[in-house]
Amino acid sequence: MTKQLRQSTLETIGLGTVHNIFSSGKLPVDTDSLVDQIFGQSGNRKSMVISGANGIVGAGKLMQLGSRLNGYGIPIIALDFPGAPDGIGPQYQGLAGSFGKQQADDIMSNVIRLNYDGSRLPAILKDLKPAFLLEAIPEILEVKKNHYKVFRENFENIEIRSVTSGFPASELGVGIAHPAFPHQINKVWEIVEPEPSDITKLFWSMGMIPLRVKDNWAFVLDVIFCGLTLSCLRYNQASNMPYWKIDKYVRKFMGPNPFRAHDVIGAKGANFLTWSCLEHLSKIYGDVYKPTPSLVERVASGQNWYPMNHLRPIINSAISGDEIDEFNTWVLGSLFQMTSLLIHENRSDFASLNIIGEVCAQFRQGVLASARSFGSEKTIEIVEKYHKLHPSAATNSWHRDAFENMDDNNWQQLYVNAEHDGNVGVITIGRESYNDDVNNELNRAIDWLKAENIDRVILTGDFHHTTQLVGADTSEFYPALSDTNEGYRVSYQWSLTARRFYDEFKNSVAFVNGKRCLGGMLELFMHCHYIVSLSDSDLGSPEVNLPVVPGMEMCHIPFRRTSSDNHSKLFKLLLEGRNVKGKDSTGWLTDFSGNMNECIQRCWTLASEGESAQARRIIEKDRVNVIFDDNLSITENKSILAARKAILDTIISSCSVGYSEAIDVQSRHSAEFMTTSHCKYGMVGSEYSKVSEV
Amino acid sequence: MGSKDSIFPKARIPYGTWGSSFFPAWQMSAMAEVNIGQFAAEAMSYIMGKRDVPLSELDYLVSGSTIPWHWKFWNSPFLAHCAGKRVPGYHVEQACATGMKAVYLAAADVQGGAGDVVGVLTFDRTSDSPVGIFPERRSYERTIALSDVWDNFGFDPATGQAMMTTAGNAARKYKLDRKEVDELTFYRYKQYFNALETGMLKDVLVPLELLNLQGKPIGKIDSDAGVRSITMEALRAMNELDTCITSGTQTHASDGMATLLVTTSEKAKELSKRPEIDIQIISKTEVRTLPALMPEAPALAVKKILADTGLTMNDMTVVKDHNPFALNDAIFAKELNYDWHKMNNTGCPLVWGHPQGPTLTRIIIEALDETVRLGGGYALIFGCAAGDVGIAAIFKVTDGGK
């Protein structure tokens, strides 16, 4: 019996707990079997149809699914009207860029383009035996319903999913798989279906991120994104601030660019979708969602929100002081009110509600995490202040009780979860980059396992919201660019958390289960007693190229855990910033690599049995001698040279003291480099300038 | 005290729903770099935002300028687009009287039902004003090039005289004393700097930051750049260019914009932060005096409007004029037997410059703001315009809270 700090999100799509994966020694499903189940046996596969295939969604998903199903012999049928402008051809360059020309050619050669008139399917379709239809035709309810009818009349048992962003499954009569923009690369799909289906499980097995949401008019992403756009439109109406300027403030304070996003997606279509979503919501929830006249006008005109090139703005409509508070009240107040509705209606689990904002709408901090950082009282106060500015929003769809229980584990563990069976615990990270939220949640997860008397733990990605762990969230470094105390705090506090895995558990095993594990995430993993990695995963310390100095003890822990024979490899890793494959890292950086099931089983063995299964590479607590052979690639980039020197100094300084003192040395070096011009004009500083200068 | 009903009883100017840029002198600010129409429209949106007036309230736009600018053909509909609210409207031009004429027409439009909220947006950029090329097939010069600002100032085609000559003519006609004109000028500078220092213009003038094509700030327009304090000695020492005319006793070319709203009474109460204040246009008149005597035309217009309304100078709480030449005020004082020390308390174009289109709009805003500060009453506003024209209007401010 697995006990959970909160429900695993994996369970919501019918795939059990993460703990089950390790205890059973394998993933819950695999692509091969699911392809067989859905499309039939190899040599006699049925086909997949994407209708509206030339549209922005259809073409994007054609590429994404086509590339993943390539090699299975499943014909991919691109169906559209005869006059539809070609949306598939332009995808080829991107495909070739990602997979190389040969594989791109293979993928495209598997695509069969067919036309139809909207009422009669092409006769040849019968021969291709469609088993799965992904519908991506225009958002007109009756047209969609007729479309399904035609398919069902011809192919009785066909699985159908609509990519609709707004119509509920109950209206359409089919399941929903609503994808997030940009469609070629975004892996998130909002899924609506009575029970998790094989289609959803297939998506997951192919590395995508299906998130279960409730069947309502407009799903979670659209409520958040269209709601944010509406908040901004209302602020424009109240303040006259131009849309482009509002976009910059939203980017500065929250992350997204709602108006730029509409223009990039294609204002004509995006304006319509946003209007359509809000129009439906306002019918159910009242005026709080009513589209503004400015949106209605742009639905008709299809006009962009940003000024045309010849009308680049002249007046800087900057705000300050109280005006900024008012701006945040308009936008956050409205956003939090919508979030209260999502929670009240139980639209999805808390972690998924939160992550949708981050991975699909560019929020730096998910909306729930943002509310949590304000705290219950302040969040409610912001919404109530918003109601004073916009009284009609107060009349309905405000559920203050949604924010009254923030101590609950669902609120407190948005990114990190823990599970155990009384013997071995699993801590999962559901955010690709490390930030203070993840740090705090990790500490709570560790505390919980300790309180449950669990002293064996596997630390890994959550097999759902994360498909890779990319390192520290560099936006967390912005305050540190001008404040060494802040840089020191981040480095020191995060390192303290990481050390708990070494110091407080009998056996701790870190498992790199995704495409890559870099930077701060790799540093975190370095603190576990064992590190297991998929053979093909990329491991690396890209800090030198940003440039920053690693802050979570990468400059001394790996040196303390391996013989001096391997130090040159570590120098290369740290000073050149080049990744190493998991299979090439065993013995000096990791302890085991293999395929997924081999790794899962090894993690379980190492966590359960520890030293009796495999000797540990212990951390040398005394000072260690490092030998630098200066065998690095040549560069003339001054920032990289400066970072190399700073990292080398940090390595030498932190290795020349004991383990207990090294945390201070490493944190100090990392913090000091953060305030240099190299960092200020490097990636972190430039990103900060871009975001903060409005 | 006399009284008179408004010529536009439905129209009101909501207190505080107005603002002007500073007026930097010719080529002295980033404003010299921009498309002035787009600039003015964006500034209107910004200023109304600062006044908590959503431009979504706007029904109609009357714009005014005198110097050709890129895309002027599209006039108010284009400007409204730049301001962020697509409404209809038109463009008006009456040389230096443009600002007052735009306000008058906006009130007429409210009265006539064109809209409940009519915007007035006036602006001009004298800096780098365009040179027009005119084919003249009947002329011995087949093509004529005309520098819009300077060539027009230098030559009235109806009289063959320059603006400055009209001032010299008027000075001689009224036998003005150079010393009095210098003293009047010096006093006007004192009034302006006193108004700045005591904050009397803080609710009128709005600092604006300008962006370049890359979206980076290229400058702040936060002063009437080019205006320097002047001494009596310096004024006395200046060369006389014509009778009583020196470089000190005449205005200078500048750039700028000014905006206000004219609305129905109900909308004025809704949009103004002080709904108890009621501002009406009582009357407006225009005269055209004899050729090449422009500076006397305003005084004649005032005489006419007083006669029309039955009001007297004693009824006026605030008196303010557009005075490109200091002697305009001296002539007005003589004709109306009025002490010129009592007028233009917060400054005037003689000091802060003359961007043409928005000049009288800024004067109206300053005058109405001052009248409110003084507890209400009548504001007399007047000025001259190209073609020997004088224009005058009387506004009535009632502070219902008092």
Interface residues (C-beta under 8 A of the other chain):
Chain A: N236 Q237 A238 S239 N240 M241 P242 P293 S294 E297 L311 R312 P313 I314 I315 N316 S317 A318
Chain B: V34 N35 Q38 F39 E42 A43 S45 Y46 M48 G49 V53 P54 L55 S56 C82 A83 G84 R86 L208 E209 L210 L211 L213 G215 P217
